[in-house]
Amino acid sequence: SGNYENTRYRAPAELSVADIDKLEPQWVFAYPGGAPGMAAMAAGRLFLATGTGHIMSLNANTGCTHWVWNSNGALTRRVAVGQWGEKPEQTGVFFGDANGRVTALDARTGKLMWQTKIEENVLNRISAAPSIHNGIVYTPMSSIEDPLTHDPSHKCCTSRGSVSALDAETGKLLWKQYTIADGKGSGASIYVPLAIDKKRNLA
């Protein structure tokens, strides 16, 4: 969403309205299985999820592939890039999947750093990219139960939205907060990345 505050706003860049008609494709990339979400960019690379369950790192200037990581079919929609340590090379690609897991890969090599299961309900999904701040990965939880409530045969309702905080270096679950208290109902999914209020230390 552009920044910690989720303003979805970019300051004026060198590109103007008059330049639009002059743009030409520099390279083209065909997503395997289609594009489930937007790509993230950092340090001259693009990081993206594919419809086949793969996470890829591309050269932003040429479109050439640096590495590919196979999730074995677990669908990921969006990825985020952030620091898990103080050094520039301690950069990770963080994402959640349709199996309620959060995964971290080394941004340079695509090597698996850790994978943590944060939700057991089969209807819950992580559809938004995590937010990374001060070595913590904040992950929102959504669900596919909403449309199922229109199905008379569906025994409603079990899934709840939540926010989980994990250590960016180890994947250890630091805390988890549901949007609805246990036994009080279901729903209140979170479908977008979390905004971070750095001044008040709130997500």
N, C-alpha and C positions, 0 to 999 in steps of 0.2 A: 504493500500500500504506500510505498514511497518513502516513509520515515516511521519513527517510533510512534508518532501521534496519529498515524493513519489518515493524514489529510488528503492523500491522493492528489497532491499538487506538486508540480515541478516549477522551479523558478525559471524565468525566461532563459532560453539557451541560445546558441548561435544560429539555430534554425529559425527562419522567419516564414510567414505565410507565403511570401513571394517565392520561397525556395521549394515549395511543395511540388510544383510541376516539373522541377528539374531533377527530382530524385529518381535513381535507378537502382534496381536490385544489385547488391554486391555479391550475394550468394544465396542459395535456396537449400533448405533442409526439409526432407520429407519425414515427418514423425512416424515411427513404426506404430501402427494401431491408432493413429490420430493423436491430437493434442488435448489432454485432459485439463490443462491449465497453463498459466503463464510461466515463462522462464525467469530465472534470477540471474543477475550479472554481477561479477566481481573479478577484479584483477585480470581483465582481458579475457575472461571466460564466461560462457553461458552454461547454466545448470538447469536441467529440465527433466520432467517426468514424461513418459510415453504411455500410450494406451495399452502397451503390451506388458507394463509393469517394470520397465527398465528406467534407471536414472542415468543420465548422460551428461558429460562435460564436453563442450565444444569450444573451439577457438573462436572468439567473437569476431575476428577480422576475416577469417577464411571459412568457417563452418566445419573445419576438420575435427574429427573426434579425438579427444584426449583419452577418455576412458568410458566404460559402460559397466554399470552394476545391475545385476539381475535380482529382482525381488521374488522370483519364482511365482509370479502371477498376482501378487498383492498390489492392488491398484493404488497409486499415489496421484493426487491432483496437483499439488503445488509444493515447491521446495523453498527453503530459505538458506541463506549463507550467513555465517557469523563466526565469531571467535570463541574457541574453547580454552584458549590460553592467552597470555600477554604478547607472545611473539607473532609476527605476521604469518609465519608458516603454520601456526596453530589455528587454522581455519577449517571449519567443517561445513558440510551440506546436511541440513536437518530437515526431516519430513515425517509426516504421519501417513498411515495407510488405512485401507478398508478393514483391516483385521485388528484395529485398535492398538497398533504398535507405533512407537516413535523410533526412528533410526538416524544414526549419525555416520557420515562417511568422511574420510579425509579428502578435503577439496582438491588437493594436489594429485592424489593417486587413485581415488575412488575406493580405497580400502575401507572395509567395515570397521568402525570404531566401537560401536555398541548398538544394541537394539533392546528396547524396553517395552513390555506389554503394559499398557495403562488402563485397558478396559476389556472386560470379558463378555459383555452383552453383544450378541451377534448382530444386533441391529444398529449399534453405534458405529460411526465412521469419523475419521479425521479428514475433513474436506478442505480445511484452510491450512496455510503455511504457518509454522510456529513463529514466535517472536523471540529473538535472542537478545539478552541484555545482562551485562555484568556476570557472564559465565553461567546463566540460567536459561533454559529453554522452556518457554511458556507455550503450552499446546492446548488449543480449544477443541472441544469434542462436539460433534453433531450426530445426526441419526437419520436413518431412512424410514423410521416408523411413521412419520407424519402422513404420507400418502396411504399407508396401510390402515389408518383409522377409518377409511371409507370402505374397507372390506369387512362385511358382516361376519366373516369367518375368523377374523383376526382377534385374538384375545388381547385387548388393549389394557394397560399400557405399561411398558417396562423400562424403556430407555430414557436417560436423562443427560442433559448437557453438563459439561464440567470444564474446569481448567486444571491442568496438571503442570507442575514445575519440576524440571529435571536438571541435574547437574550436567552442564554441557560437555565436560570432559569424560565423565564416567557413565552417564545415563541413569544414575541413581535417582529414584523418585523422592523428591524433597517434600512435596505436599500435593494434595488433590482436593479441590473444592467443587462440589456439585452445585448447579444453579437452582436445584429444587431439593429440599430436604427429603431424606429417606422416608417412604411411606406417605408422602404428601402429594404424589402424582408423578407425572412424567412430562417430557418435552423440554422447552427452553434450550434448544440446541444453539450452538455457536458456529456459524458458518463462515465467518471472516476472521482474518488475523487480529490478534489482540493489540490494542493500543497501549503504549507504555508511557506512564507519567513519571519521568525521571526525577522531577523535583520532589514529588510526594512518595516515590517508590511504590507506585500502584500499577496494576495491570488491568 
